Amino acid sequence: MIEEREYRGYWWLPESPDEKVGGIASFSPSEGVSLELFSSLNEDPEYLGSDTVFRPEFIHGITTEGERVTLKNCIRGSYSMSSSQGVGVTSSSYQAISLLSGAHFSEQINFDRFRVQFPLLTKWSGVTGVNYSGSVLEGGEVSAGDTFEITYEFPESIIAELDNAELKLIFNADFNMGRVGGVSIDEEVYFDIIPDSDQISYDDSINYSGTLQDFITLATGKEVQASMMLGRLERNEQPGYNDVEIMFSTSGDLKLPDSLHPLKANFVLADIVDDFSEVMNNWFEHYEELEPVYNLYFSVQYNSEMYLQNQLLSLTQAIETYHRREIGGQYLTDDEFEEFYDNLCESIPDRFDESFRDHLEQGTFKYANEYSLRKRLSQMVSEHENIFEELPMDIEATVNEIVNTRNYLTHYDESITPRADTDELHPLILRLRAILETVLLSNLGIPEDQMVERLQQRYSELTRS
């Protein structure tokens, strides 16, 4: 996660570069971007002392260290004016959606390429450029003259060609060497997005970051957020890029993971490296359509305080949404059902209340052709039978109980049986998670044997806990 920052300097509106005001801009992942000024940026009577909200698109700043800063999508939060001994004093504050450190922007924000990094990405990749050699590795006591050598060879980037951009998984390292002893190599991995067109917009960059964030979250089985986002601008006078760091508020005080056991991840880079381009294209191709499914899945996976009842409802909704969008499922063809639907609507007696007629026409009858949850679950379990029969739980045998429990939690109809009580929901939730993870990984193109190995390991531990 991007850490808290503070920027002290002078601030102004792009259209008024000569009217600079001293102040402090602050960034916090949970609180977002704020700006406290020792005066006001705008003296227009329309805004001062009125209820009209001042919303500058951009505010520029220059820090005491000479760093250029742009605040984007701003709104004035407060303005005050006081006087003491005939001296007027004003102050104002602003909130902004995002802070860009490294450049000034006044109109459309575009970058030549975009870079994003996530916690666990280095461990998830499992790639290192460090090599060891020397006689001390042969064992035994170390004597004068024995050798130990560390070399570093930068690994080659892994590339996926997407529809509108090139996605690179880049491996890098920072070296720290003291004059006398003390050498360290810090390896890091990040994604680069290189657009096929001239530049990539700010909005597209943020969308790429969110899409890749969900990818790493699904892959590792742990919730992550970007630890670095850079918009990169080509230099005019010399080779290289000027980097613009992007910061905006995230979802609260998330405690980010710092460790990853490869056998507890849904998959690691080694599992997909030979098909990296295909897997990433599958992810981006289906992401927009399946984003509601991922949101429901992640809301359960990473919210330990969610009630078990809500977990079960969210997971069944996610499975229904996935099946409806990726597989479909209708009892009749559209033409056949349209005729049947018309007949159903015509059969409604005139004496029925108008609201009841609407309920039948726009609810019960309208969706009568869609598969039920029971049929959707049964079909998904059947299609992935080879995987589920290797897991330490009988999923097929609990489909009926899952459906009845979902129906009961929706309607609270005591006649719905058999169903699970509150203290019996956890095993059903594990089965729903296994179903959802299996279809999501399969949709990515993860080989079946690798899915079995990963899921078997994870659910053996989960069912014991």
N, C-alpha and C positions, 0 to 999 in steps of 0.2 A: 504494500500500500504506500502511496506517495505520502511523505511525511509533512508535518506542519511547516509552514514557511512564513516569513515576515519580510516585507519590502518597505524600506524607509526612503522617501525621496520626494519628488515634485510631480504633480499630476495636472492634467489639462484635457480639454475636449479637443479632438482632432481639428475642428474648424476654428479653434481659438488657441493656437500654439503659444501665443505671447502672454496668455493669462494663466500662469502656472500657480499652483497652490500646494503648500507643503502638507504632508500627511503620511499615513502608514497603511499599506495594504497587507491583509493577513489571509492565509489559507489554512483551512483545517479539513481533513477528509470528511469529518462528520458535520461540521458547521458550514463548509463552503467558503466562498470568497467575500471578504468585506473590506471596505475602505473608509478610514476615518480621516477627515480633512480639517485643517485649522481655519478654513474659510469656506466659501461656496464656489462651485464651478460655474454657476449660472446666475446672473443678476437680473434676468428677465422677470418683470413683475407678474407675469402670468404664472410663474412657478413659486416665487418667493412669497411666503406668508399666505399661500392659497392652498386649496384642497387638490389642485391639479398635480398629478404625479409626474415627475420628471424621469424619463426613461431614455437616457443616452445609449445608443447602440454600442459605442466604444468609449473608453477612457484610456488615455495614454499616460505613461509614467516613465520617469528616469530615476533610478535608484542612486543612492550616495556612492555606490561602486561603479556607476556608469552603465548599469544593465537596463535595457529597454523592456518595458512591460506593457501589455495590453489587457484591459479588463473588457470582457464581452458580455453583451446583454445585461445592462446595468439598470438599477432602479434606486432612486434616492429614498432612503429610509427615514431620515430626520434632518431637520434644519433648525438651528437656534441662533438667536441674536440677543446680545445683551450689551449693556454699556456700564462703564465704571469711570467716574470722574471725567465724563465727557468723551471717553474713548469707546468706540463701538467694537465689539468682539463677535465674530460669527464662527460657526462650525457646522459641519454637515457630515452625513454618513451615507454610504451606498452599499448595496449588495450586488453581486454579479454572478452570472451563471458559471463563468469560467475565467481563469487567469492564464495568459500565455506569456511566458518569460523568454525573452530573446529577440523580440522584434515588435514593431508597431504595425498594426493593421487598421485600415480605415474603411474598407469595403469588404468584398468577398475574401474569405481566408482560404488560400490554396497552398499546398505543399508539393514539393517535387517527389517526395516519398515520405512514408510514415513508419515509425518504429514503435513497438510496444513490447514490454517485458512483464512477466508474471512471476510471482513466487512459485517455487517448485519446478519451474521450466527447465532449469539446469539438471536437477535430479531426475525429472521425468525423461529427459533426453538420454541420460546415461552415457553421454559422449564426453571424452576427455582427450586433450592433446598432450598430456603428461606421460613421459616414458622414463623408466628407471633402468639403470645398468650399473655394473661395477662388481668388484670381487666381494664386497661386504654382503652382497645378496646371496652368496653361496653358503652362508652360515658359518658358525664357529666364532672364535674370538676375533676382534678387530685389532689389527696391528698397524704400526706406522707403515705407510706406503700402500695400504689397501685403498681401493678407489670406490667412489660412489658418485654417479653422474645422473643429473636430472636434465632432460631435454624436453622442449615443448615444440610440437608441430601443430600449427593451426588446422583444425579439421575443416574439410570442405563443407560449404553450405549445402543444405538440402532444399530443393526447389520444387514448387508446385505451380503450374500454369493455370490460373483461374480465368474466368470469363473476361474480366476487364483489368486484370492486374497479375503481376508475378508475386507469389508469396515465397519468401526466403526464410528458412530457419538458419540463423547465423550464429556461429560459435566464436567467442572472443575471450581474451584474458587480459587482466591487469597484473603488472609485475611491480613488486616493491622490494628493493634491494638496499640494505644498509651498507655503510662503508666497511664495517667489521661485523661479519656474520649477519644472520637474519635475512632470509629471502622468502618471499611468499608469492604464490601464484593464485589469483582469484579468477576462476573461470565463470563466464556468464553466457547466457543464451537468450536470444530475442528474435522476434519476428520482424521482418521488413516487408512492407507493402510497396511495390513499385508499379505505378499505374501504367497501363498501355498508352493512354493519352498523355498529354503534356504534364498535367498536374492532378492531384487528388484533393478534393474539397475537405474542409474541416468536418462537415457532417458525415461524409463518407469515412473519414478517418476514425471518428468516434464509433461509427457503426461497425467497422472492421475490428476495433478494439473489443467491443461488446461481444461480437460473434466469436472471436478467438478466446475471450475470457470464458465463455460457456463451454467451448471445446476443451480447454484445459481442465475446467471444473469437472466435466463428464469423464475425461480421461483419468484424472488422478483420484476421483472420488472425494475430493476436498474442495471446498469453496475458496476461490481465489479472486483477487481484484488486481488491476494493473498496478505494478510498482513503478512503472515509468512509461510515459507517452511522449514521443518526440515527433513534431513536424519538422522535416528537414528541407532546407532551402539551399539550392546550389549557389556557390560563391561565383561572383562575376570575375574577380581578378585572379583567383588562384583555385587549384583543384580542391575538392572537398565540399563540406556542407556546413551551414550555420544551423544549429539545432534550436528549436523552439519547444520548450517544455510546456505541456498542457496539463492544467490542473482544474478539477471541478469536484463537487461534492459527491461522495459515494454513499452507500447504504449504512450509515451509522458506524459504530465502533466495532467493526469486524476484527476478530482476532485471527490473523492469517496464519496458516500452517507453515512450519519450518522443517518438517520432515516428511519423507515419503518412503514407504516400503514398497518396492517394485511388485511384490506378489499380492499386495492389497489394492493396487490400482486396477481400474477397469481395463486399461491397456497402457503400455509405454511405447516410446518411439521405436524400440527394437521390434515391436509387434507389427508395425505398419511401415517401417522404413522403406521396404521394397515397393510398397504401393502408396507412398506418401501422397503423391499427386492425386491419385484416384480417391483416397480417403478424404483429403481436404476439399476436393471438388464435390464429393457427395455431401459433405458437411455444409458447404456454402450453398449448394443447389437446393437443399431441403430445409435450410435453417429458417427462412422467413415463414414457410408453411408450417413448420413444426415448433416455432418459437413458443406458442401457448403451451405446448406439451412440455418443453424444457422448463418453462416458468413454473408449471405445476409440480414437476418432478423435483426441481431444485428447492422449491418452497417447503417440501417435505424433508428432503435429504439433509438440509442444512438449517432446519429450525427445530431444535430439540425440544422447545417449549410448546410446540403445537400439540393440541389435544389429539389423542389417538383417533377419535371419531373423525376429526377434520383431515387427518393424514389419509385415512381410508377413502374418504370422499374425494379428496384431491387426486389421489392415485387412480381411482376408477374413472374420474373425469379425464385425466391425462390419457389413459388407455383408450377410452371411447374416442377422444379427439384424434389420437394417432390413427386408430383404425379407420375412422371416417375419412380422414384426409389422405392417408397413404394407401389404404386397401379398398375403401368404399363399403359396400354391403347393402344391397337392396333385395327384397323378396321378389319384386316384379320389375320389369323394365319401366322406364319413365312413361312411355306411351300407354302401357297396360295399366300402370297405377293412376295415370291421369284420368282415364275412363272410369276406373274403379272409384277414385276420389270424387268425381262428379256425381256418381250414383249414390255414394255415401251421403254427400251434402244434400242431395235431393230427397233422401229418405228421412231427413230430420223433420219431425212433425211441426206444423205451424204453431201449435200451442206452446211450444217450448219458448222460454224466455230468451230474449235477444243475446244476453251475455252468455247463456248456456250454448246457444247456437254458435257464437263466436269461439267459445272454448272448444267445441267439437271440430269446427271447420279449420281454425288456425292452430289447434293444438293436437288433440287426439288423432284426428283423421289426417292432418297434414304430415305428421311424422310416423304414420302407421307403417310405411314401407321401409323404414330404416331398421337395420338389424338391432336386436335387443342387446343389452350388455352381456347377457348369458351367452348368446351366440357369438358375439365378438370375442369374448374371453376364450370360449371353447375352440374357436377357429385359430386364435393365436397360439394357444397351448399345443394344439395338434400340429401346426406348421413347424414348431420348434421342439417337437417331442424329443429329438435326439439330444438336445441340450438339457431340457428339464429333467429327464430321467436320470441324469448324472448328478443332479443337485440333491442335497440332503433333506428334501422335503417333497411331499406328494402334492404337486400343484393341481393336477387334473381333478383329484378327488375333492378339492375344496372350492371349485368354481361355483357350485350351487350355494354354498354357505356364504361366499363372498358377495354374490348377487343379492341374496336375501338380506344380508347385513346392510349392504348399501341401500336397499329399498326401505328397510326399517329406519335407518338413520335419516332418510329423506322424508318419510311420511309418518314415522312413529306409529305404525299400525301393528298392534300386538298380535294380530292373527298371522303375521309373516314369520314362519318358522321353516326349517331350523335356521337360527341365526346365532352370531357370536355375541356374548356379553362383553362388557368393557374390558374385563381382565383377560379376554381371549382374542383381543383385536391384534395384538402384536404379531402372532404367527401369520395372520392373513395379510398384514401390511408387508411383511417380508416377502410373501409370495407375489404380491402385486408389484413390489419393487423389482423382483427377479424377472417378472414378465416384461415390465417396461424397459429395464436395462438391456434385456436380451434383444428386443426388437429395435431399440435405438442403436445398439452396437452392430447388429446385423445390417441395419439401414446404412451405417457408415461403410460397411464392407470389411469388418473385422472377420478373419477366418474363424470358422466354427470351432476348430480344435483349440485355438487360443481363447475363445470365449468360454469354452467349457473349463479350461484350466483356471482362468481368472475367477469366474463366477463360483466354481466349486470351492476354491480357496476362501473367497470372501464369505460365502454363505455357510460354510462349515463353521467359521468363527462366529458369524452373527447368530446362528441357531443355538450355539452353546452359551452365548452371553445372556 
